[in-house]
């Protein structure tokens, strides 16, 4: 079966559980192809956890869910050494992070110390406990959900943590017709546990390799660089895009081209990914952050007036 058909099977699989939101599912697949991580942010009850569970179930990979609460400790995530009297030695007890797909549910309900335990593993694909470094299983992906930071009992993720996520997305409320479909479907609710995996580890590795073969023309690279540079010089932005952010934008654009069946990146690919890839990486100055949508409007306006390169 063609690899693009496999990606389409993931769409269909997730759509059996989550009504609509094809653009959201596509963003998850872009992150998957890029070996990136995803932060799903929205109010409770719109399907964040359901989306992550259905997506993970569609992959033939080991899966663990970590429910983040204020009493979760870093050792619960990374693992710890325990002295075994019968063996008379320290034995490593793996933490929940030792799986291929991790659902970090409500990540911003845990303390900053516990949140930081994910920094190394998300960037380096390894954990260090008592000076010993151990790799996590590959492929590896973190799907994290969080409630809006103004909700009670939440701890805002620091900029260094946010920067580890390739994409941040929101699901949003359903339309009227989608709500009707949700209600009809839940007369006999489907279960994400009943989904069958449609993509094996070798097939996933092949797709990830395929995304690295996508061509990015010089003018498109220049376009990405100008977007990043503009965020660093804009008078309303206190913290602009780092080189990690511009690399993430290019990687995501290559993956989007794969989803479209192309072996080259278009400027449109870059434009459509600016918000999900870059929005969580900028920090506005206090006088500019007048509303929660201020940063989104600023990025949209910035890209709208920027000259788009011609690619032949």
ChimeraX attribute file (.defattr): number of C-alpha atoms within 10 A of each C-alpha:
attribute: neighborCount
match mode: 1-to-1
recipient: residues
	/A:1	5
	/A:2	7
	/A:3	17
	/A:4	14
	/A:5	11
	/A:6	17
	/A:7	19
	/A:8	14
	/A:9	16
	/A:10	24
	/A:11	20
	/A:12	15
	/A:13	20
	/A:14	25
	/A:15	17
	/A:16	15
	/A:17	23
	/A:18	24
	/A:19	18
	/A:20	19
	/A:21	16
	/A:22	14
	/A:23	12
	/A:24	16
	/A:25	20
	/A:26	18
	/A:27	22
	/A:28	26
	/A:29	21
	/A:30	27
	/A:31	25
	/A:32	23
	/A:33	25
	/A:34	24
	/A:35	19
	/A:36	23
	/A:37	23
	/A:38	26
	/A:39	24
	/A:40	23
	/A:41	19
	/A:42	19
	/A:43	16
	/A:44	13
	/A:45	9
	/A:46	15
	/A:47	18
	/A:48	26
	/A:49	21
	/A:50	16
	/A:51	24
	/A:52	26
	/A:53	24
	/A:54	24
	/A:55	25
	/A:56	26
	/A:57	24
	/A:58	22
	/A:59	20
	/A:60	18
	/A:61	20
	/A:62	16
	/A:63	19
	/A:64	18
	/A:65	18
	/A:66	17
	/A:67	14
	/A:68	23
	/A:69	17
	/A:70	15
	/A:71	11
	/A:72	17
	/A:73	17
	/A:74	19
	/A:75	16
	/A:76	17
	/A:77	21
	/A:78	24
	/A:79	19
	/A:80	17
	/A:81	14
	/A:82	11
	/A:83	11
	/A:84	11
	/A:85	8
	/A:86	6
	/A:87	8
	/A:88	8
	/A:89	11
	/A:90	12
	/A:91	12
	/A:92	15
	/A:93	13
	/A:94	19
	/A:95	15
	/A:96	17
	/A:97	27
	/A:98	23
	/A:99	20
	/A:100	20
	/A:101	27
	/A:102	23
	/A:103	23
	/A:104	25
	/A:105	21
	/A:106	22
	/A:107	26
	/A:108	24
	/A:109	25
	/A:110	22
	/A:111	21
	/A:112	17
	/A:113	11
	/A:114	23
	/A:115	23
	/A:116	15
	/A:117	20
	/A:118	21
	/A:119	18
	/A:120	15
	/A:121	22
	/A:122	19
	/A:123	14
	/A:124	10
	/A:125	17
	/A:126	18
	/A:127	24
	/A:128	15
	/A:129	14
	/A:130	8
	/A:131	7
	/A:132	8
	/A:133	10
	/A:134	15
	/A:135	12
	/A:136	19
	/A:137	16
	/A:138	16
	/A:139	18
	/A:140	22
	/A:141	24
	/A:142	26
	/A:143	26
	/A:144	25
	/A:145	26
	/A:146	24
	/A:147	22
	/A:148	16
	/A:149	16
	/A:150	9
	/A:151	10
	/A:152	9
	/A:153	13
	/A:154	19
	/A:155	20
	/A:156	19
	/A:157	19
	/A:158	11
	/A:159	13
	/A:160	11
	/A:161	19
	/A:162	18
	/A:163	23
	/A:164	22
	/A:165	24
	/A:166	29
	/A:167	28
	/A:168	23
	/A:169	21
	/A:170	15
	/A:171	18
	/A:172	13
	/A:173	13
	/A:174	15
	/A:175	10
	/A:176	9
	/A:177	10
	/A:178	15
	/A:179	14
	/A:180	13
	/A:181	15
	/A:182	17
	/A:183	11
	/A:184	11
	/A:185	15
	/A:186	11
	/A:187	8
	/A:188	8
	/A:189	11
	/A:190	13
	/A:191	12
	/A:192	21
	/A:193	10
	/A:194	10
	/A:195	19
	/A:196	14
	/A:197	17
	/A:198	16
	/A:199	18
	/A:200	14
	/A:201	14
	/A:202	11
	/A:203	14
	/A:204	21
	/A:205	15
	/A:206	13
	/A:207	20
	/A:208	20
	/A:209	13
	/A:210	16
	/A:211	24
	/A:212	15
	/A:213	13
	/A:214	19
	/A:215	14
	/A:216	18
	/A:217	15
	/A:218	10
	/A:219	15
	/A:220	21
	/A:221	17
	/A:222	12
	/A:223	20
	/A:224	19
	/A:225	17
	/A:226	16
	/A:227	20
	/A:228	20
	/A:229	16
	/A:230	17
	/A:231	24
	/A:232	17
	/A:233	12
	/A:234	14
	/A:235	11
	/A:236	18
	/A:237	21
	/A:238	15
	/A:239	16
	/A:240	20
	/A:241	22
	/A:242	17
	/A:243	12
	/A:244	12
	/A:245	23
	/A:246	21
	/A:247	16
	/A:248	23
	/A:249	26
	/A:250	22
	/A:251	23
	/A:252	31
	/A:253	29
	/A:254	29
	/A:255	32
	/A:256	28
	/A:257	21
	/A:258	25
	/A:259	20
	/A:260	13
	/A:261	11
	/A:262	15
	/A:263	18
	/A:264	20
	/A:265	24
	/A:266	22
	/A:267	19
	/A:268	12
	/A:269	20
	/A:270	25
	/A:271	18
	/A:272	12
	/A:273	19
	/A:274	21
	/A:275	20
	/A:276	21
	/A:277	26
	/A:278	26
	/A:279	20
	/A:280	21
	/A:281	25
	/A:282	21
	/A:283	18
	/A:284	19
	/A:285	13
	/A:286	10
	/A:287	8
	/A:288	15
	/A:289	14
	/A:290	11
	/A:291	8
	/A:292	8
	/A:293	9
	/A:294	12
	/A:295	21
	/A:296	17
	/A:297	11
	/A:298	18
	/A:299	18
	/A:300	14
	/A:301	11
	/A:302	14
	/A:303	17
	/A:304	11
	/A:305	8
	/A:306	12
	/A:307	9
	/A:308	14
	/A:309	14
	/A:310	9
	/A:311	13
	/A:312	5
